[in-house]
């Protein structure tokens, strides 16, 4: 029978939170108050699960006693045995729920997400694949009821995307999509291939939690902002005014370029949003650097230099190399049906974090 997880330290933390919330000045900092209130709710749910598990354990013990009192061959024995099995399943479910509540949350899970997709090796085919990935994520976001806002695009001559940056807003966006960062490889026959040969190309995906101004303080003196006339399609107004904006963050060397809007101010605002997200990601990665080995153990999540996934069109096969998952439903996946894949990645992450609790 599963043991009840030890939650003594969580009960101690709950008492601390009760004391803080009782302070008349608790709501002076609304953002901090909201975070602490959410933590308290989570611990309250954990304590409630403990009580549920104690009751479920008592029910299983009682069912075992009844089972032991029923003679072999009695019709009621099968019913009693089933009651024990059902009780054990309930125990395991509650235990799993408790462990999930015990895992420290990623503070960025509830944030909106800045998505960056860039064509990698493979020339025109890589840019077409980058465009396919953009469509896939857009379709998935729409199915989730999330909002998509294009920040910046750079199109290829063949109609693909050299680069696209877009913002996805909604509930738990980063929590759902954070494991998509990395190198995505595609194997297929390009439309321009006359001899039917399979080509291998790649695109890189970066998933960044949206940063607020209070998360990353940027000094105006650290910015070098330049404006120029936008090039490419976008309407006469875009091409005849200095609406494109490029921002260079001198301390980090990061550069962001936005030219999709006719308004210089809108392009500047979008560029700052992308820059802030990149700086927040850099800050978080630096803070986690001392735990690099632990992160490598966690099925390779977060390492953007690695090939995380292969899309093999001739064999109708998608393989996620981090968790060894293979799916044979590429047309549906490319049409945005990636829920099964996301669920599998989250389960693998959960299992690795449970190991670290022990």
GIPEVEN-V939176 format. One record per residue. N is the residue number from 1. RES is the residue in three letters. SS is DSSP state (H for helix, E for strand, - for the rest). PSI is psi in whole degrees, -180 to 180 (* if undefined). NEAR is the number of other ideal C-beta (glycine too) atoms within 8 Angstrom. Layout:
# GIPEVEN-V939176
N:RES:SS:PSI:NEAR ; N:RES:SS:PSI:NEAR
This chain:
# GIPEVEN-V939176
1:UNK:-:139:6 ; 2:UNK:-:139:7 ; 3:UNK:-:153:4 ; 4:UNK:-:125:10 ; 5:UNK:-:144:9 ; 6:UNK:-:116:5 ; 7:UNK:-:25:11 ; 8:UNK:H:-44:6 ; 9:UNK:H:-30:7 ; 10:UNK:H:-36:11 ; 11:UNK:H:-37:10 ; 12:UNK:H:-42:8 ; 13:UNK:H:-36:10 ; 14:UNK:H:-41:12 ; 15:UNK:H:-39:8 ; 16:UNK:H:-44:8 ; 17:UNK:H:-39:12 ; 18:UNK:H:-42:9 ; 19:UNK:H:-42:8 ; 20:UNK:H:-42:9 ; 21:UNK:H:-29:10 ; 22:UNK:-:-14:6 ; 23:UNK:-:131:7 ; 24:UNK:-:-25:3 ; 25:UNK:-:10:5 ; 26:UNK:H:-40:10 ; 27:UNK:H:11:6 ; 28:UNK:H:-40:6 ; 29:UNK:-:97:6 ; 30:UNK:H:-37:7 ; 31:UNK:H:-45:7 ; 32:UNK:H:-39:7 ; 33:UNK:H:-42:11 ; 34:UNK:H:-41:8 ; 35:UNK:H:-43:8 ; 36:UNK:H:-37:12 ; 37:UNK:H:-39:9 ; 38:UNK:H:-40:8 ; 39:UNK:H:-41:10 ; 40:UNK:H:-43:12 ; 41:UNK:H:-39:8 ; 42:UNK:H:-42:10 ; 43:UNK:H:-37:14 ; 44:UNK:H:-41:9 ; 45:UNK:H:-37:9 ; 46:UNK:H:-44:13 ; 47:UNK:H:-39:12 ; 48:UNK:H:-39:8 ; 49:UNK:H:-36:12 ; 50:UNK:H:-44:12 ; 51:UNK:H:-40:8 ; 52:UNK:H:-40:9 ; 53:UNK:H:-38:13 ; 54:UNK:H:-44:9 ; 55:UNK:H:-42:8 ; 56:UNK:H:-38:12 ; 57:UNK:H:-41:11 ; 58:UNK:H:-39:8 ; 59:UNK:H:-39:9 ; 60:UNK:H:-42:13 ; 61:UNK:H:-42:8 ; 62:UNK:H:-41:8 ; 63:UNK:H:-35:12 ; 64:UNK:H:-39:9 ; 65:UNK:H:-45:8 ; 66:UNK:H:-44:10 ; 67:UNK:H:-41:12 ; 68:UNK:H:-23:6 ; 69:UNK:H:-11:5 ; 70:UNK:-:129:9 ; 71:UNK:-:151:5 ; 72:UNK:-:138:4 ; 73:UNK:-:-14:4 ; 74:UNK:-:135:7 ; 75:UNK:H:-28:5 ; 76:UNK:H:-16:7 ; 77:UNK:H:-40:12 ; 78:UNK:H:-38:7 ; 79:UNK:H:-40:8 ; 80:UNK:H:-39:12 ; 81:UNK:H:-41:9 ; 82:UNK:H:-35:8 ; 83:UNK:H:-38:11 ; 84:UNK:H:-46:12 ; 85:UNK:H:-43:8 ; 86:UNK:H:-39:8 ; 87:UNK:H:-39:12 ; 88:UNK:H:-35:11 ; 89:UNK:H:-40:8 ; 90:UNK:H:-42:9 ; 91:UNK:H:-45:14 ; 92:UNK:H:-38:9 ; 93:UNK:H:-45:8 ; 94:UNK:H:-40:12 ; 95:UNK:H:-42:12 ; 96:UNK:H:-40:8 ; 97:UNK:H:-38:9 ; 98:UNK:H:-44:15 ; 99:UNK:H:-40:11 ; 100:UNK:H:-39:8 ; 101:UNK:H:-22:11 ; 102:UNK:H:-19:10 ; 103:UNK:-:127:10 ; 104:UNK:-:132:3 ; 105:UNK:-:151:6 ; 106:UNK:-:119:8 ; 107:UNK:-:-17:4 ; 108:UNK:-:-4:9 ; 109:UNK:-:-37:10 ; 110:UNK:-:3:7 ; 111:UNK:-:157:9 ; 112:UNK:-:169:11 ; 113:UNK:E:133:14 ; 114:UNK:E:120:16 ; 115:UNK:E:131:14 ; 116:UNK:E:124:12 ; 117:UNK:E:129:15 ; 118:UNK:E:138:10 ; 119:UNK:E:137:14 ; 120:UNK:-:-135:10 ; 121:UNK:-:141:5 ; 122:UNK:-:4:13 ; 123:UNK:H:-134:6 ; 124:UNK:H:-38:12 ; 125:UNK:H:-36:12 ; 126:UNK:H:-38:15 ; 127:UNK:H:-35:14 ; 128:UNK:H:-39:13 ; 129:UNK:H:-39:17 ; 130:UNK:H:-41:17 ; 131:UNK:H:-38:12 ; 132:UNK:H:-40:10 ; 133:UNK:H:-41:12 ; 134:UNK:H:-44:12 ; 135:UNK:H:-41:10 ; 136:UNK:H:-49:13 ; 137:UNK:H:-34:14 ; 138:UNK:H:-44:11 ; 139:UNK:H:-42:10 ; 140:UNK:H:-44:12 ; 141:UNK:H:-42:13 ; 142:UNK:H:-39:10 ; 143:UNK:H:-24:8 ; 144:UNK:-:-4:8 ; 145:UNK:-:20:5 ; 146:UNK:-:162:11 ; 147:UNK:E:137:7 ; 148:UNK:E:132:11 ; 149:UNK:E:117:7 ; 150:UNK:E:129:9 ; 151:UNK:E:-42:12 ; 152:UNK:E:142:15 ; 153:UNK:E:150:9 ; 154:UNK:E:109:9 ; 155:UNK:E:153:10 ; 156:UNK:-:167:12 ; 157:UNK:-:-22:5 ; 158:UNK:-:5:8 ; 159:UNK:-:2:7 ; 160:UNK:-:-168:14 ; 161:UNK:E:119:14 ; 162:UNK:E:-38:10 ; 163:UNK:E:142:12 ; 164:UNK:E:134:13 ; 165:UNK:E:128:12 ; 166:UNK:E:156:12 ; 167:UNK:E:131:12 ; 168:UNK:E:123:14 ; 169:UNK:E:139:10 ; 170:UNK:-:-171:11 ; 171:UNK:-:125:5 ; 172:UNK:-:39:8 ; 173:UNK:H:-51:14 ; 174:UNK:H:-37:16 ; 175:UNK:H:-39:9 ; 176:UNK:H:-34:9 ; 177:UNK:H:-1:13 ; 178:UNK:H:-21:14 ; 179:UNK:H:7:11 ; 180:UNK:H:-8:8 ; 181:UNK:-:133:10 ; 182:UNK:E:-169:13 ; 183:UNK:E:124:13 ; 184:UNK:E:123:14 ; 185:UNK:E:140:11 ; 186:UNK:E:141:16 ; 187:UNK:E:114:11 ; 188:UNK:E:171:11 ; 189:UNK:-:114:9 ; 190:UNK:-:154:9 ; 191:UNK:-:-26:3 ; 192:UNK:-:0:6 ; 193:UNK:-:113:9 ; 194:UNK:-:-28:4 ; 195:UNK:-:7:4 ; 196:UNK:-:21:5 ; 197:UNK:-:144:6 ; 198:UNK:-:130:7 ; 199:UNK:E:150:11 ; 200:UNK:E:125:8 ; 201:UNK:E:176:14 ; 202:UNK:E:157:14 ; 203:UNK:E:149:15 ; 204:UNK:E:143:11 ; 205:UNK:E:132:13 ; 206:UNK:E:129:11 ; 207:UNK:E:114:13 ; 208:UNK:E:129:12 ; 209:UNK:E:135:14 ; 210:UNK:-:135:14 ; 211:UNK:-:143:10 ; 212:UNK:-:164:6 ; 213:UNK:-:-32:7 ; 214:UNK:-:-18:5 ; 215:UNK:-:-38:7 ; 216:UNK:-:113:9 ; 217:UNK:-:119:5 ; 218:UNK:-:121:11 ; 219:UNK:-:134:6 ; 220:UNK:H:-31:5 ; 221:UNK:H:-19:4 ; 222:UNK:H:-2:8 ; 223:UNK:E:139:11 ; 224:UNK:E:108:6 ; 225:UNK:E:128:9 ; 226:UNK:E:149:7 ; 227:UNK:E:152:9 ; 228:UNK:E:174:7 ; 229:UNK:-:129:9 ; 230:UNK:-:149:11 ; 231:UNK:-:161:6 ; 232:UNK:-:-174:6 ; 233:UNK:-:161:4 ; 234:UNK:-:-2:9 ; 235:UNK:-:156:7 ; 236:UNK:H:-38:5 ; 237:UNK:H:-36:8 ; 238:UNK:H:-41:12 ; 239:UNK:H:-11:10 ; 240:UNK:H:4:6 ; 241:UNK:-:157:10 ; 242:UNK:-:72:7 ; 243:UNK:-:-21:15 ; 244:UNK:E:142:14 ; 245:UNK:E:133:14 ; 246:UNK:E:128:12 ; 247:UNK:E:126:14 ; 248:UNK:E:123:11 ; 249:UNK:E:103:13 ; 250:UNK:-:-42:8 ; 251:UNK:-:-37:5 ; 252:UNK:-:-19:7 ; 253:UNK:-:3:7 ; 254:UNK:E:139:9 ; 255:UNK:E:134:8 ; 256:UNK:E:136:12 ; 257:UNK:E:129:10 ; 258:UNK:E:132:14 ; 259:UNK:-:13:13 ; 260:UNK:-:-24:10 ; 261:UNK:-:155:10 ; 262:UNK:-:-23:9 ; 263:UNK:-:127:7 ; 264:UNK:H:-39:11 ; 265:UNK:H:-39:6 ; 266:UNK:H:-41:9 ; 267:UNK:H:-39:15 ; 268:UNK:H:-43:12 ; 269:UNK:H:-41:8 ; 270:UNK:H:-41:13 ; 271:UNK:H:-40:15 ; 272:UNK:H:-36:11 ; 273:UNK:H:-43:12 ; 274:UNK:H:-44:15 ; 275:UNK:H:-44:13 ; 276:UNK:H:-40:15 ; 277:UNK:H:-41:13 ; 278:UNK:H:-40:12 ; 279:UNK:H:-37:14 ; 280:UNK:H:-43:13 ; 281:UNK:H:-43:11 ; 282:UNK:H:-43:9 ; 283:UNK:H:-44:9 ; 284:UNK:H:-39:10 ; 285:UNK:H:-37:9 ; 286:UNK:H:-39:7 ; 287:UNK:H:-29:6 ; 288:UNK:H:-3:9 ; 289:UNK:H:-36:7 ; 290:UNK:H:-15:4 ; 291:UNK:H:26:7 ; 292:UNK:H:-41:8 ; 293:UNK:H:-40:6 ; 294:UNK:H:-42:8 ; 295:UNK:H:-37:11 ; 296:UNK:H:-34:8 ; 297:UNK:H:-28:7 ; 298:UNK:-:68:10 ; 299:UNK:-:31:9 ; 300:UNK:-:13:10 ; 301:UNK:-:137:11 ; 302:UNK:-:-11:7 ; 303:UNK:-:102:9 ; 304:UNK:-:-11:9 ; 305:UNK:-:-14:5 ; 306:UNK:-:155:9 ; 307:UNK:E:115:10 ; 308:UNK:E:-25:11 ; 309:UNK:E:147:11 ; 310:UNK:E:132:11 ; 311:UNK:E:103:14 ; 312:UNK:E:103:13 ; 313:UNK:-:-42:10 ; 314:UNK:-:-33:8 ; 315:UNK:-:8:6 ; 316:UNK:-:48:9 ; 317:UNK:E:133:10 ; 318:UNK:E:133:14 ; 319:UNK:E:124:10 ; 320:UNK:E:112:13 ; 321:UNK:-:-19:10 ; 322:UNK:-:-35:11 ; 323:UNK:-:5:8 ; 324:UNK:-:29:7 ; 325:UNK:E:133:8 ; 326:UNK:E:130:8 ; 327:UNK:E:142:10 ; 328:UNK:-:66:8 ; 329:UNK:-:49:9 ; 330:UNK:H:-44:13 ; 331:UNK:H:-42:7 ; 332:UNK:H:-41:7 ; 333:UNK:H:-47:14 ; 334:UNK:H:-16:10 ; 335:UNK:-:13:8 ; 336:UNK:-:1:13 ; 337:UNK:-:76:10 ; 338:UNK:-:15:9 ; 339:UNK:H:-43:7 ; 340:UNK:H:-40:8 ; 341:UNK:H:-46:12 ; 342:UNK:H:-41:11 ; 343:UNK:H:-41:8 ; 344:UNK:H:-40:11 ; 345:UNK:H:-39:13 ; 346:UNK:H:-37:10 ; 347:UNK:H:-42:8 ; 348:UNK:H:-40:11 ; 349:UNK:H:-41:12 ; 350:UNK:H:-47:10 ; 351:UNK:H:-40:8 ; 352:UNK:H:-37:11 ; 353:UNK:H:-34:10 ; 354:UNK:H:-40:10 ; 355:UNK:H:-38:7 ; 356:UNK:H:-15:7 ; 357:UNK:H:-25:8 ; 358:UNK:-:*:4
